[in-house]
Amino acid sequence: MTDAPPTDVPPTDEHRTDFIAIGVGPFNLGLAALTDPVDGLHGVFLESRDDFEWHPGMVLDDATLQVPFLADVVTMADPTSRFSFLAFLKDVGRLYPFYIRESFYPLRAEFVEYGRWVAAQLPQVHFGRHVESVEHDGEQYVVRARVGGDTQTYRAPRLVLGTGTQPHVPPAASDLIGSAALALHSADYLHRKNELLARDSVTVIGSGQSAAEVYLDLVTAGGPEVTWLTRSPRFFPMEYTKLTLEMTSPEYTAYFQGLPEATREQLLREQRGLYKGISGDLVDTIYDTLYRLRVQGRLRTRLLSATELDEATGDVDGIDLRLRHTETGESFATRTDAVVLATGYRSGVPQLLDGVRDRLRLDDRGRYLATADYQVGVEPGEIWVQNGEEHTHGFIAPDLGMGAYRNSVIIASMLGREVYPVETRIAVQEFGVPSWVERPVREEAR
């Protein structure tokens, strides 16, 4: 990044707009694309990175999305949008090759390329803007962002928070990160892959898609002996049957929101296999790869299920892991040269919002308390959130396929009218007690 401010924004002016969106991941990028043709609703989108990125440490050569190409940033709200994935393929000359490939699932690297193509056409999307503070002056929100050596100020009556999720490090491994030991979260995998390949042994900890992708990549690269640990009772695939997919729907999220908090928390634990498992194709590829290596006499790996990390300590010479088998209750230990923590991500309220924390609706655990239309402001019509509402809206919060739906709702909430029709009923099945049945009369109502 250069020290001089970019030429697309005057260095001294304050910028006033209808809303300020903080963070430009797929969801706020979709909001930018969907609001672009809307008269009377202009936003400014601020992102600290220098270009559009999406899990840059995990853009492996063969990795694909786990959702079809229709889950781009606009299509499920507006199939005619000029920002669709198919429009991107046509523009870059890959529409026919994609058609011949006969796969609904784009490469992850291709999705990043698509996101950059969309962003390049939206002058309201600004990269290299590191938001340092958000305040309220009594009338509007005041957002200050560092641009090189200067500070830009933006004012708007509304905010949309798309700051994303952060890598989660379990407490048992917290002392490893930042120590002399070679330990990293999977979010940094590609940036440090060569360091891992130079070691004699690497242990991957986790149970989802990222853990599986890192494991397969290390095993096929050759070099270290690779151990894969998961506390799950098996290396389970993500459930992807069609009636289950109906749960990624407007009516299921509405049903989920109406449940008691304790029930929602229990369901999220039980539903991990719906969105945190491994794609079935990847599970099969891993097995086929291990079979080939076994035949070749080059199988140097161990897979341990139902194994939980209790403690990890390490230094430059290696890492000691204290483990516990969750089914037998036995404790045991092992030593490894390096650890990759594929332990997922967590949402939270970033520090940059400290100045307006009193204007946020938060639950007793400090999480966003989102309304049905994704508002998290104490005052109505001021603040919306993207992918910070899993505990209130369900497991579909991070689902790319529901991003365009959420943006349709947010746009309607801002304007007080629908711009993009918001579906309310798409599933064949019923969630909750159906409206057409006779409900028993409560005793107190008699």
NORFEN-V228777 format. One record per residue. SS is DSSP state (hx for helix, st for strand, lp for the rest). Layout:
ss:SS
ss:SS
This chain:
ss:lp
ss:lp
ss:lp
ss:lp
ss:lp
ss:lp
ss:lp
ss:lp
ss:lp
ss:lp
ss:lp
ss:lp
ss:lp
ss:st
ss:st
ss:st
ss:lp
ss:lp
ss:st
ss:st
ss:st
ss:st
ss:lp
ss:lp
ss:lp
ss:hx
ss:hx
ss:hx
ss:hx
ss:hx
ss:hx
ss:hx
ss:hx
ss:hx
ss:hx
ss:hx
ss:lp
ss:lp
ss:lp
ss:lp
ss:lp
ss:lp
ss:st
ss:st
ss:st
ss:st
ss:lp
ss:lp
ss:lp
ss:lp
ss:lp
ss:lp
ss:lp
ss:lp
ss:lp
ss:hx
ss:hx
ss:hx
ss:lp
ss:lp
ss:lp
ss:lp
ss:lp
ss:st
ss:lp
ss:lp
ss:lp
ss:lp
ss:hx
ss:hx
ss:hx
ss:lp
ss:lp
ss:lp
ss:lp
ss:lp
ss:lp
ss:lp
ss:lp
ss:lp
ss:lp
ss:lp
ss:lp
ss:lp
ss:hx
ss:hx
ss:hx
ss:hx
ss:hx
ss:hx
ss:hx
ss:hx
ss:lp
ss:lp
ss:hx
ss:hx
ss:hx
ss:hx
ss:hx
ss:hx
ss:hx
ss:lp
ss:lp
ss:lp
ss:lp
ss:lp
ss:st
ss:hx
ss:hx
ss:hx
ss:hx
ss:hx
ss:hx
ss:hx
ss:hx
ss:hx
ss:hx
ss:hx
ss:hx
ss:hx
ss:lp
ss:lp
ss:lp
ss:lp
ss:st
ss:st
ss:lp
ss:lp
ss:lp
ss:st
ss:st
ss:st
ss:st
ss:st
ss:st
ss:st
ss:lp
ss:lp
ss:lp
ss:lp
ss:st
ss:st
ss:st
ss:st
ss:st
ss:st
ss:st
ss:lp
ss:lp
ss:st
ss:st
ss:st
ss:st
ss:st
ss:st
ss:st
ss:lp
ss:lp
ss:st
ss:st
ss:st
ss:lp
ss:lp
ss:lp
ss:lp
ss:st
ss:st
ss:lp
ss:lp
ss:lp
ss:hx
ss:hx
ss:hx
ss:lp
ss:lp
ss:lp
ss:lp
ss:lp
ss:lp
ss:lp
ss:lp
ss:st
ss:st
ss:st
ss:st
ss:hx
ss:hx
ss:hx
ss:hx
ss:hx
ss:hx
ss:hx
ss:hx
ss:hx
ss:hx
ss:hx
ss:hx
ss:lp
ss:lp
ss:lp
ss:st
ss:st
ss:st
ss:st
ss:st
ss:lp
ss:lp
ss:lp
ss:hx
ss:hx
ss:hx
ss:hx
ss:hx
ss:hx
ss:hx
ss:hx
ss:hx
ss:hx
ss:hx
ss:hx
ss:hx
ss:lp
ss:lp
ss:lp
ss:st
ss:st
ss:st
ss:st
ss:st
ss:lp
ss:lp
ss:lp
ss:lp
ss:lp
ss:lp
ss:lp
ss:st
ss:lp
ss:lp
ss:lp
ss:lp
ss:hx
ss:hx
ss:hx
ss:hx
ss:lp
ss:lp
ss:lp
ss:lp
ss:hx
ss:hx
ss:hx
ss:hx
ss:hx
ss:hx
ss:hx
ss:hx
ss:lp
ss:lp
ss:lp
ss:hx
ss:hx
ss:hx
ss:hx
ss:hx
ss:hx
ss:hx
ss:hx
ss:hx
ss:hx
ss:lp
ss:hx
ss:hx
ss:hx
ss:hx
ss:lp
ss:lp
ss:st
ss:lp
ss:hx
ss:hx
ss:hx
ss:hx
ss:hx
ss:hx
ss:hx
ss:hx
ss:hx
ss:hx
ss:hx
ss:hx
ss:hx
ss:hx
ss:hx
ss:hx
ss:lp
ss:lp
ss:lp
ss:lp
ss:lp
ss:st
ss:st
ss:st
ss:st
ss:lp
ss:lp
ss:st
ss:st
ss:st
ss:st
ss:st
ss:st
ss:st
ss:st
ss:st
ss:lp
ss:lp
ss:st
ss:st
ss:st
ss:st
ss:st
ss:st
ss:st
ss:st
ss:lp
ss:lp
ss:lp
ss:lp
ss:lp
ss:st
ss:st
ss:st
ss:st
ss:st
ss:st
ss:lp
ss:st
ss:st
ss:st
ss:st
ss:lp
ss:lp
ss:lp
ss:st
ss:st
ss:lp
ss:lp
ss:lp
ss:lp
ss:hx
ss:hx
ss:hx
ss:hx
ss:hx
ss:hx
ss:hx
ss:hx
ss:hx
ss:st
ss:lp
ss:st
ss:lp
ss:lp
ss:lp
ss:lp
ss:lp
ss:st
ss:lp
ss:lp
ss:lp
ss:lp
ss:lp
ss:lp
ss:st
ss:lp
ss:st
ss:lp
ss:lp
ss:lp
ss:lp
ss:lp
ss:st
ss:st
ss:st
ss:lp
ss:lp
ss:lp
ss:lp
ss:hx
ss:hx
ss:hx
ss:hx
ss:lp
ss:hx
ss:hx
ss:hx
ss:hx
ss:lp
ss:hx
ss:hx
ss:hx
ss:hx
ss:hx
ss:hx
ss:hx
ss:hx
ss:hx
ss:hx
ss:hx
ss:hx
ss:hx
ss:hx
ss:hx
ss:hx
ss:lp
ss:lp
ss:lp
ss:lp
ss:lp
ss:lp
ss:lp
ss:lp
ss:lp
ss:lp
ss:lp
ss:lp
ss:lp
ss:lp
ss:lp
ss:lp
ss:lp
ss:lp
ss:lp
ss:lp
ss:lp
ss:lp
ss:lp
ss:lp
ss:lp
ss:lp
ss:lp
ss:hx
ss:hx
ss:hx
ss:lp
